C-alpha cells in the first residue's frame, strides 16, 4: 500500500515539472524570463497545476476506496459463518465503520430470525406429536369416530367406524361421506351434513345400523367444528347402546313382573284379612278357611321374595357358596320325602331309583337341594292327577359328569316355547291355567347350575305326553383333579 502511494507521488512531481516546462516555454518560443513575466502564462500554469493536483488526489482517493473495498471483500470471504459468531471488518475509515454498523444490525436481525425459526420448529414438532397422540387415542377407542372436513370429505376415522359403515381406512380417505355411506347409511350422512349447515356444536340422536344379521342401536353425537365464523368440519362419535337398551328393557320387565307377582298374594291377604275384621267369617270353619288362604298366600309371597333375592345375589356374584363333596342320591332321597305329601294330594306317584355309589359332586348342598325341589315340585304341579314323576341319576365316568333327570307325564310344552322355559318370569301360556307360579323357579335352577356350579341344564318335552328336565354337574373327583 505504501509503495503504491510513493509511486503516485513521484508521478505527481513529474507531471508538475512537465506542466511548468510547458508553461515557461510560452507562445512563439518566447524565452523563459518572458514566460514568467507574462501574467497569462502564470495563470495558465497555475490552472494546470491545480487541475493536475485535483486529478491526482481524486485518483489517490479512488485508489484508497478501491483498496478498502478489496480488503473488505477479502475479509468477508475469509470471515467465519455469521450464524455462529459476529463478523467485524478491520479498518478505521468511515466506509468500514458504516459497513460494520450495517453488519451488526443484520446479524442481530438474523439472530432473531434464527431464534424464531427454532421456536417454530419446536412448535411444529409438538404439534405433530399432539396430532399423533390424538390419532392414537381415536384409533384405540371402541366407539366409532368419524371426522369430515368442510367439504364433507372423510379425513379421519377409526377401525370400528370402518366396520360399521363398510369402508376402507386408506383407500376411502378424502372421499365424500355420502358416497362412502351409500343408501344403507344415508341417514347418518344426512345428519352430518345437517350439522355442518346448522353449525350446531352438539346433536344427539339414536340411529340403527345393521351389523351382520342383527340391527344395533347407536347413540350418535355429531358436532360442528368451527374456528371463528369458518366451518372446519364435523366430528361424529357413535356408541353402541344395544346391550344397554336390552338391559333397560329387562329391568322394566323385571319390575313389571315382580310388581304383578307381589300384588297377587298381597291382594288375597288383604281381602281375606279385611273380611275377618268385618266379621264375615262368623263360624270356626269359615275362619279356618280364611286363615288357611292367608297363610298359603303369605308363604307364596315369602317364596317369591326368596327367589328374587337368590336370583339377584347369584347374578351380582354376592351369594355365598360352600362347596363340598355331596352324594346326589342322598340329596334326592331327602327332597323326595318332602314332595311326597304334595304329590299324594294329587294322586301322583314319585318314582326313584337304586342308589349309585360313585355319584358325588363338588357342590353347595343347600343350592343343589333347592334345584331338586324346584324340579320335582314343578313336575308335580303340571302333571294331572293319576300321573307319575320319575327322578333318576346317571354317571358318565368317561366325561366325568353326573346327570340328574326328572321326567313327568304332564301336559308338556309346545316346541316354540321350549327355548324360553328357563327365562326369568317366563311361563308357558298354554299351561297358565294348569297351575300358579312366579316364573322364577326354573330360572333359579339355571342360575345355580350354570353360573354357580359351571354345569348345564336341559329340557325335552312333547305336548300331551310329558317333559324331562335335568342338569349335569362335574363329578367331585374330576373337579378336584382339575383344581389341583
C-alpha positions as CSV (number, residue, x, y, z in Angstrom):
1,X,0.0,0.0,0.0
2,X,2.8,2.5,1.0
3,X,4.8,1.6,-2.1
4,X,1.8,2.3,-4.3
5,X,1.3,5.7,-2.7
6,X,5.1,6.6,-3.2
7,X,4.8,5.8,-6.9
8,X,1.7,8.1,-7.1
9,X,3.6,11.0,-5.6
10,X,6.5,10.5,-8.0
11,X,4.1,10.7,-10.9
12,X,2.6,13.9,-9.4
13,X,6.1,15.5,-9.2
14,X,6.9,14.5,-12.8
15,X,3.6,15.9,-14.0
16,X,4.1,19.2,-12.3
17,X,7.6,19.6,-13.7
18,X,6.3,18.9,-17.2
19,X,3.5,21.4,-16.8
20,X,5.9,24.1,-15.6
21,X,8.2,23.5,-18.5
22,X,5.3,23.8,-21.0
23,X,4.1,27.0,-19.4
24,X,7.5,28.6,-19.3
25,X,8.1,27.8,-23.0
26,X,5.2,30.2,-23.7
27,X,3.8,31.0,-27.2
28,X,6.0,31.8,-30.2
29,X,9.0,30.2,-28.4
30,X,9.5,33.1,-26.1
31,X,12.3,33.0,-23.5
32,X,12.0,31.7,-20.0
33,X,12.1,35.0,-18.4
34,X,9.5,36.4,-20.8
35,X,7.2,33.4,-19.9
36,X,7.4,34.1,-16.1
37,X,6.8,37.8,-16.7
38,X,3.6,37.1,-18.7
39,X,0.6,37.1,-16.3
40,X,-1.4,34.9,-18.7
41,X,1.3,32.3,-18.6
42,X,1.4,32.3,-14.8
43,X,-2.4,31.9,-14.6
44,X,-2.4,29.1,-17.2
45,X,0.4,27.4,-15.3
46,X,-1.5,27.7,-12.0
47,X,-4.7,26.3,-13.5
48,X,-2.8,23.4,-15.0
49,X,-1.1,22.7,-11.7
50,X,-4.4,22.9,-9.7
51,X,-6.2,20.6,-12.2
52,X,-3.4,18.2,-12.2
53,X,-3.2,18.1,-8.4
54,X,-7.0,17.6,-8.2
55,X,-6.9,14.8,-10.7
56,X,-4.0,13.2,-8.8
57,X,-5.7,13.5,-5.4
58,X,-9.0,12.2,-6.9
59,X,-7.2,9.2,-8.3
60,X,-5.5,8.6,-4.9
61,X,-8.8,8.8,-3.1
62,X,-10.4,6.3,-5.6
63,X,-7.4,4.1,-5.2
64,X,-7.8,4.1,-1.5
65,X,-11.5,3.4,-1.7
66,X,-10.9,0.5,-4.1
67,X,-8.2,-0.9,-1.8
68,X,-10.6,-0.6,1.2
69,X,-13.4,-2.4,-0.8
70,X,-10.9,-5.1,-1.9
71,X,-9.8,-5.6,1.7
72,X,-13.4,-5.8,2.9
73,X,-14.3,-8.3,0.2
74,X,-11.3,-10.4,1.3
75,X,-12.3,-10.2,4.9
76,X,-15.9,-11.2,4.1
77,X,-14.6,-14.2,2.0
78,X,-12.3,-15.3,4.9
79,X,-14.8,-14.4,7.7
80,X,-16.5,-17.3,9.7
81,X,-20.2,-18.0,9.3
82,X,-22.2,-15.1,10.7
83,X,-24.7,-17.6,12.1
84,X,-22.2,-18.8,14.7
85,X,-20.4,-15.6,15.7
86,X,-20.2,-11.9,15.0
87,X,-18.3,-10.7,11.9
88,X,-16.4,-7.3,12.0
89,X,-14.3,-5.7,9.3
90,X,-10.9,-4.3,10.1
91,X,-10.2,-0.6,9.3
92,X,-10.7,2.9,10.7
93,X,-12.2,4.8,7.7
94,X,-15.8,5.9,7.5
95,X,-16.9,3.2,4.9
96,X,-15.6,0.4,7.1
97,X,-17.4,1.8,10.2
98,X,-20.7,2.1,8.2
99,X,-20.4,-1.4,6.9
100,X,-19.6,-2.7,10.4
101,X,-22.7,-1.0,11.8
102,X,-24.9,-2.4,9.0
103,X,-23.4,-5.9,9.5
104,X,-24.1,-5.7,13.2
105,X,-27.7,-4.7,12.5
106,X,-28.1,-7.5,10.0
107,X,-26.5,-10.0,12.4
108,X,-29.0,-9.0,15.1
109,X,-31.9,-9.5,12.7
110,X,-30.5,-12.8,11.6
111,X,-30.2,-13.9,15.2
112,X,-33.8,-13.0,16.0
113,X,-35.0,-14.9,12.9
114,X,-32.9,-17.9,13.8
115,X,-34.5,-17.9,17.3
116,X,-38.0,-17.6,15.8
117,X,-37.1,-20.4,13.4
118,X,-36.0,-22.7,16.2
119,X,-39.2,-21.9,18.2
120,X,-41.3,-22.6,15.1
121,X,-39.6,-25.9,14.6
122,X,-40.2,-26.9,18.3
123,X,-43.8,-25.9,17.9
124,X,-44.2,-27.9,14.7
125,X,-42.7,-30.9,16.5
126,X,-45.0,-30.5,19.4
127,X,-48.0,-30.1,17.1
128,X,-47.0,-33.2,15.2
129,X,-46.7,-35.2,18.4
130,X,-50.1,-33.9,19.6
131,X,-51.6,-34.9,16.3
132,X,-50.1,-38.4,16.6
133,X,-51.3,-38.7,20.2
134,X,-54.8,-37.6,19.2
135,X,-55.0,-40.0,16.4
136,X,-53.7,-42.8,18.6
137,X,-56.4,-42.1,21.2
138,X,-59.1,-42.1,18.4
139,X,-57.8,-45.3,16.9
140,X,-57.8,-47.0,20.3
141,X,-61.5,-46.1,21.1
142,X,-64.1,-48.9,20.9
143,X,-66.6,-46.3,19.8
144,X,-66.8,-45.4,16.1
145,X,-65.3,-42.0,15.3
146,X,-65.7,-40.2,12.0
147,X,-64.3,-36.7,11.1
148,X,-65.0,-34.9,7.8
149,X,-63.8,-31.6,6.5
150,X,-65.7,-28.5,5.4
151,X,-66.4,-30.2,2.0
152,X,-67.9,-33.4,3.6
153,X,-64.8,-35.4,2.8
154,X,-63.6,-38.2,5.2
155,X,-60.3,-37.1,6.8
156,X,-60.1,-39.3,9.9
157,X,-61.8,-42.5,11.2
158,X,-61.0,-45.5,13.3
159,X,-61.5,-49.2,12.7
160,X,-64.9,-49.5,14.5
161,X,-66.2,-46.8,12.2
162,X,-64.8,-48.6,9.1
163,X,-66.5,-51.8,10.2
164,X,-69.8,-50.1,10.9
165,X,-70.0,-48.0,7.7
166,X,-68.3,-50.5,5.5
167,X,-65.3,-48.6,4.1
168,X,-61.5,-48.9,3.9
169,X,-59.5,-46.6,6.1
170,X,-56.7,-45.9,3.5
171,X,-58.4,-46.0,0.1
172,X,-61.6,-44.2,1.0
173,X,-59.9,-41.3,2.8
174,X,-60.8,-37.8,1.3
175,X,-63.8,-39.3,-0.4
176,X,-67.3,-37.7,0.2
177,X,-69.0,-39.2,3.2
178,X,-72.3,-39.5,1.4
179,X,-70.6,-41.5,-1.3
180,X,-69.0,-43.8,1.3
181,X,-72.1,-44.4,3.2
182,X,-74.4,-45.0,0.3
183,X,-78.1,-45.6,0.7
184,X,-77.7,-48.1,3.6
185,X,-76.3,-45.4,5.9
186,X,-77.7,-42.3,4.2
187,X,-79.4,-41.2,7.4
188,X,-76.1,-40.8,9.1
189,X,-74.6,-38.9,6.2
190,X,-77.6,-36.5,6.2
191,X,-77.2,-35.9,9.9
192,X,-73.5,-35.0,9.4
193,X,-74.4,-32.6,6.5
194,X,-77.2,-31.0,8.5
195,X,-74.8,-30.4,11.5
196,X,-72.4,-28.6,9.2
197,X,-75.1,-26.4,7.7
198,X,-76.7,-25.6,11.0
199,X,-73.3,-25.1,12.8
200,X,-74.7,-26.8,15.9
201,X,-72.0,-27.8,18.4
202,X,-73.7,-31.0,19.6
203,X,-76.6,-33.0,18.1
204,X,-77.6,-36.3,19.7
205,X,-79.7,-39.0,18.0
206,X,-80.2,-42.7,18.1
207,X,-79.6,-44.4,14.8
208,X,-80.0,-48.0,13.8
209,X,-77.2,-49.8,11.9
210,X,-77.2,-53.4,10.5
211,X,-74.3,-55.5,11.9
212,X,-74.3,-59.0,10.5
213,X,-77.8,-60.4,10.9
214,X,-78.7,-58.1,13.7
215,X,-79.7,-54.5,13.9
216,X,-77.8,-52.4,16.5
217,X,-78.8,-49.1,18.0
218,X,-76.1,-46.4,18.3
219,X,-76.1,-43.3,20.4
220,X,-74.8,-40.8,17.8
221,X,-73.3,-37.4,18.8
222,X,-72.4,-35.1,15.9
223,X,-70.7,-31.8,16.4
224,X,-69.7,-29.0,14.0
225,X,-66.1,-27.9,14.4
226,X,-65.6,-24.1,13.9
227,X,-62.8,-21.5,14.0
228,X,-64.5,-18.2,14.3
229,X,-67.1,-18.0,11.6
230,X,-65.4,-20.6,9.4
231,X,-66.6,-24.2,9.5
232,X,-63.6,-26.6,9.6
233,X,-65.6,-29.8,9.5
234,X,-67.8,-32.2,11.5
235,X,-66.9,-34.8,14.1
236,X,-69.2,-37.8,14.9
237,X,-69.0,-40.4,17.7
238,X,-71.2,-43.5,17.6
239,X,-71.6,-45.6,20.8
240,X,-73.3,-49.0,20.6
241,X,-76.2,-48.9,23.2
242,X,-77.9,-52.1,22.0
243,X,-76.9,-54.0,25.1
244,X,-77.9,-51.1,27.4
245,X,-81.3,-51.0,25.7
246,X,-81.8,-54.7,26.3
247,X,-80.7,-54.4,29.9
248,X,-83.1,-51.5,30.4
249,X,-85.9,-53.4,28.9
250,X,-85.1,-56.4,31.0
251,X,-85.2,-54.2,34.1
252,X,-88.5,-52.8,33.1
253,X,-89.9,-56.3,32.5
254,X,-88.4,-57.5,35.8
255,X,-90.1,-54.6,37.8
256,X,-93.4,-55.2,35.9
257,X,-93.3,-58.9,36.6
258,X,-92.3,-58.5,40.3
259,X,-95.0,-55.9,40.8
260,X,-97.6,-58.2,39.3
261,X,-96.4,-61.3,41.2
262,X,-96.3,-59.4,44.5
263,X,-99.7,-57.8,44.1
264,X,-101.4,-61.2,43.6
265,X,-100.7,-62.7,47.1
266,X,-100.9,-59.3,48.8
267,X,-104.4,-58.8,47.3
268,X,-105.6,-62.1,48.6
269,X,-104.1,-61.5,52.1
270,X,-105.6,-58.0,52.2
271,X,-109.0,-59.2,51.1
272,X,-109.3,-62.1,53.5
273,X,-107.9,-60.2,56.4
274,X,-110.5,-57.4,55.8
275,X,-113.3,-60.0,55.7
276,X,-112.1,-61.3,59.0
277,X,-112.0,-57.8,60.5
278,X,-115.5,-57.1,59.2
279,X,-116.8,-60.3,60.8
280,X,-117.9,-62.0,57.6
281,X,-116.4,-65.3,58.9
282,X,-118.9,-65.9,61.7
283,X,-118.1,-69.6,62.3
284,X,-115.0,-71.5,63.1
285,X,-114.9,-73.4,59.8
286,X,-115.0,-70.2,57.7
287,X,-112.5,-68.6,59.8
288,X,-110.1,-71.5,59.4
289,X,-110.6,-71.4,55.6
290,X,-109.8,-67.7,55.6
291,X,-106.7,-68.3,57.8
292,X,-105.6,-71.1,55.5
293,X,-105.8,-68.8,52.5
294,X,-103.9,-66.0,54.2
295,X,-101.2,-68.5,55.3
296,X,-100.8,-70.0,51.9
297,X,-100.6,-66.6,50.2
298,X,-98.1,-65.4,52.8
299,X,-95.9,-68.5,52.1
300,X,-96.2,-67.8,48.3
301,X,-95.1,-64.2,48.9
302,X,-92.2,-65.4,51.0
303,X,-91.1,-67.9,48.3
304,X,-91.3,-65.2,45.7
305,X,-89.2,-62.8,47.7
306,X,-86.7,-65.5,48.4
307,X,-86.4,-66.5,44.8
308,X,-86.0,-62.9,43.7
309,X,-83.3,-62.3,46.3
310,X,-81.5,-65.5,45.4
311,X,-81.5,-64.7,41.7
312,X,-80.3,-61.2,42.4
313,X,-77.5,-62.5,44.6
314,X,-76.3,-65.0,42.0
315,X,-76.4,-62.5,39.2
316,X,-74.5,-59.9,41.2
317,X,-72.0,-62.5,42.5
318,X,-72.8,-61.7,46.1
319,X,-74.2,-65.1,47.1
320,X,-72.1,-67.2,49.5
321,X,-71.2,-70.7,48.1
322,X,-70.0,-73.5,50.4
323,X,-68.9,-76.3,48.1
324,X,-68.2,-79.8,49.4
325,X,-68.4,-83.4,48.1
326,X,-72.1,-84.4,48.3
327,X,-74.0,-87.5,47.1
328,X,-76.7,-86.8,44.6
329,X,-78.6,-90.0,45.6
330,X,-78.8,-88.8,49.3
331,X,-80.0,-85.3,48.3
332,X,-82.6,-86.8,46.0
333,X,-83.9,-89.1,48.7
334,X,-84.2,-86.2,51.2
335,X,-86.1,-84.0,48.8
336,X,-88.4,-86.8,47.6
337,X,-89.7,-87.2,51.2
338,X,-90.6,-83.5,51.2
339,X,-92.5,-83.7,47.9
340,X,-94.4,-86.9,48.5
341,X,-97.1,-85.4,50.6
342,X,-97.8,-82.8,48.0
343,X,-97.8,-85.5,45.3
344,X,-100.1,-87.7,47.3
345,X,-102.7,-84.9,47.4
346,X,-102.9,-85.1,43.6
347,X,-102.6,-88.9,43.5
348,X,-99.3,-88.6,41.7
349,X,-96.6,-91.3,42.2
350,X,-93.0,-90.3,42.6
351,X,-90.5,-93.0,41.5
352,X,-86.9,-93.1,42.4
353,X,-84.1,-95.5,41.5
354,X,-81.5,-97.7,43.1
355,X,-78.6,-95.7,44.8
356,X,-75.4,-95.1,42.8
357,X,-72.3,-95.3,44.8
358,X,-69.9,-93.1,42.8
359,X,-72.2,-90.1,42.2
360,X,-70.6,-87.5,44.4
361,X,-70.3,-83.9,43.0
362,X,-68.4,-80.9,44.4
363,X,-71.3,-78.6,45.1
364,X,-73.2,-76.4,47.6
365,X,-75.6,-78.8,49.4
366,X,-78.4,-76.3,50.0
367,X,-78.4,-75.0,46.5
368,X,-78.5,-78.4,44.8
369,X,-81.3,-79.4,47.2
370,X,-83.2,-76.4,46.1
371,X,-82.7,-77.3,42.5
372,X,-84.0,-80.8,43.1
373,X,-87.0,-79.5,45.0
374,X,-87.8,-77.0,42.2
375,X,-87.7,-79.6,39.5
376,X,-89.8,-82.1,41.5
377,X,-92.4,-79.6,42.5
378,X,-92.6,-78.2,39.0
379,X,-93.2,-81.7,37.6
380,X,-95.9,-82.5,40.2
381,X,-97.5,-79.1,39.6
382,X,-98.0,-79.7,35.8
383,X,-98.9,-83.4,36.0
384,X,-102.6,-84.3,36.1
385,X,-104.0,-86.5,38.9
386,X,-103.1,-90.1,38.5
387,X,-99.8,-89.4,36.7
388,X,-96.3,-90.1,37.7
389,X,-92.9,-88.4,38.2
390,X,-89.6,-90.2,37.9
391,X,-86.2,-89.0,39.1
392,X,-83.0,-90.7,38.2
393,X,-79.2,-90.3,38.3
394,X,-76.6,-91.3,35.7
395,X,-72.9,-91.2,35.9
396,X,-70.6,-90.8,32.9
397,X,-67.2,-91.6,34.1
398,X,-65.6,-91.1,30.7
399,X,-66.9,-87.5,30.5
400,X,-66.6,-87.0,34.3
401,X,-70.2,-86.0,34.7
402,X,-73.2,-86.8,36.8
403,X,-76.6,-86.3,35.2
404,X,-80.0,-85.9,37.0
405,X,-83.3,-86.2,35.1
406,X,-86.9,-85.5,36.3
407,X,-89.5,-87.0,33.9
408,X,-93.2,-86.4,34.3
409,X,-96.4,-87.5,32.5
410,X,-97.7,-83.9,32.4
411,X,-99.2,-81.6,29.8
412,X,-95.9,-80.9,28.0
413,X,-94.5,-77.8,26.5
414,X,-95.1,-76.5,22.9
415,X,-92.0,-76.7,20.7
416,X,-92.0,-72.9,20.0
417,X,-91.8,-72.1,23.8
418,X,-89.4,-74.8,25.0
419,X,-86.4,-72.5,24.4
420,X,-87.8,-69.9,26.9
421,X,-88.8,-72.0,29.9
422,X,-85.6,-71.1,31.8
423,X,-86.1,-67.4,31.2
424,X,-86.9,-65.1,34.1
425,X,-90.6,-64.7,34.9
426,X,-91.5,-66.8,31.8
427,X,-94.5,-69.1,32.0
428,X,-95.8,-71.3,29.2
429,X,-99.0,-69.6,28.0
430,X,-100.9,-72.8,27.4
431,X,-100.2,-74.0,30.9
432,X,-101.1,-70.9,32.9
433,X,-104.5,-72.4,34.0
434,X,-102.9,-75.7,35.0
435,X,-101.0,-74.2,38.0
436,X,-99.9,-70.9,39.5
437,X,-96.3,-69.9,39.6
438,X,-93.9,-67.0,39.6
439,X,-91.8,-67.9,36.6
440,X,-88.6,-67.8,38.8
441,X,-88.2,-71.4,39.8
442,X,-86.7,-72.7,36.6
443,X,-84.6,-69.6,36.1
444,X,-83.2,-70.1,39.6
445,X,-82.3,-73.7,38.7
446,X,-80.4,-72.4,35.6
447,X,-78.6,-69.8,37.6
448,X,-77.5,-72.3,40.3
449,X,-76.4,-75.0,37.9
450,X,-74.7,-73.0,35.2
451,X,-73.5,-69.8,36.9
452,X,-72.6,-71.1,40.3
453,X,-71.5,-74.7,39.5
454,X,-70.5,-74.4,35.9
455,X,-72.9,-77.2,34.9
456,X,-75.6,-77.4,32.2
457,X,-79.4,-77.6,32.3
458,X,-81.6,-79.2,29.6
459,X,-85.2,-80.0,28.7
460,X,-87.1,-82.1,26.3
461,X,-90.9,-82.2,26.0
462,X,-93.9,-83.3,24.0
463,X,-97.3,-81.8,24.3
464,X,-99.8,-84.2,25.9
465,X,-97.0,-86.7,26.8
466,X,-94.8,-85.1,29.3
467,X,-91.5,-83.4,29.9
468,X,-88.0,-84.2,31.1
469,X,-86.0,-81.6,32.9
470,X,-82.4,-82.3,34.0
471,X,-78.9,-81.0,34.8
472,X,-75.3,-82.1,34.6
473,X,-72.5,-81.5,37.1
474,X,-68.9,-82.4,37.1
475,X,-68.0,-85.3,39.3
476,X,-66.2,-84.4,42.5
477,X,-63.1,-86.3,41.6
478,X,-62.9,-84.6,38.2
479,X,-63.4,-81.1,39.5
480,X,-60.9,-81.5,42.4
481,X,-58.4,-83.0,40.0
482,X,-58.7,-80.0,37.6
483,X,-58.4,-77.6,40.6
484,X,-55.1,-79.1,41.7
